[in-house]
């Protein structure tokens, strides 16, 4: 959760460059997701989602999420880094700059 707070400015900057942050919660409880989303200011952000089934093949196989937090970089729908560094890590921006 701290990473989300720290990366808020970067998210705003990257949106101007046609990048989108997507938040997917694997929380077991929708109510918890809604509360945390509101605290973090994500309740009105259009790319924040609650995954009802964290064991769905889309999550486990396509996104390859087995532990949290997980940072992915997708370019035009294709995963280019399935285990990216945290967004506040300088390496994250270096990866983005490749694309």
Secondary structure as the mmCIF struct_conf table of DSSP 4:
data_model
#
loop_
_struct_conf.conf_type_id
_struct_conf.id
_struct_conf.beg_label_comp_id
_struct_conf.beg_label_asym_id
_struct_conf.beg_label_seq_id
_struct_conf.end_label_comp_id
_struct_conf.end_label_asym_id
_struct_conf.end_label_seq_id
HELX_RH_AL_P HELX_RH_AL_P1 UNK A 2 UNK A 6
TURN_TY1_P TURN_TY1_P1 UNK A 7 UNK A 7
HELX_RH_AL_P HELX_RH_AL_P2 UNK A 8 UNK A 16
TURN_TY1_P TURN_TY1_P2 UNK A 17 UNK A 18
STRN STRN1 UNK A 23 UNK A 25
BEND BEND1 UNK A 28 UNK A 28
HELX_RH_AL_P HELX_RH_AL_P3 UNK A 30 UNK A 40
TURN_TY1_P TURN_TY1_P3 UNK A 41 UNK A 41
TURN_TY1_P TURN_TY1_P4 UNK A 43 UNK A 44
TURN_TY1_P TURN_TY1_P5 UNK A 46 UNK A 47
STRN STRN2 UNK A 48 UNK A 50
BEND BEND2 UNK A 52 UNK A 52
TURN_TY1_P TURN_TY1_P6 UNK A 54 UNK A 55
BEND BEND3 UNK A 56 UNK A 56
HELX_RH_AL_P HELX_RH_AL_P4 UNK A 57 UNK A 57
HELX_RH_PI_P HELX_RH_PI_P1 UNK A 58 UNK A 62
BEND BEND4 UNK A 63 UNK A 63
BEND BEND5 UNK A 67 UNK A 69
STRN STRN3 UNK A 73 UNK A 75
TURN_TY1_P TURN_TY1_P7 UNK A 76 UNK A 77
STRN STRN4 UNK A 78 UNK A 81
TURN_TY1_P TURN_TY1_P8 UNK A 82 UNK A 83
HELX_LH_PP_P HELX_LH_PP_P1 UNK A 84 UNK A 86
TURN_TY1_P TURN_TY1_P9 UNK A 87 UNK A 88
BEND BEND6 UNK A 89 UNK A 89
HELX_RH_AL_P HELX_RH_AL_P5 UNK A 90 UNK A 97
TURN_TY1_P TURN_TY1_P10 UNK A 98 UNK A 98
#
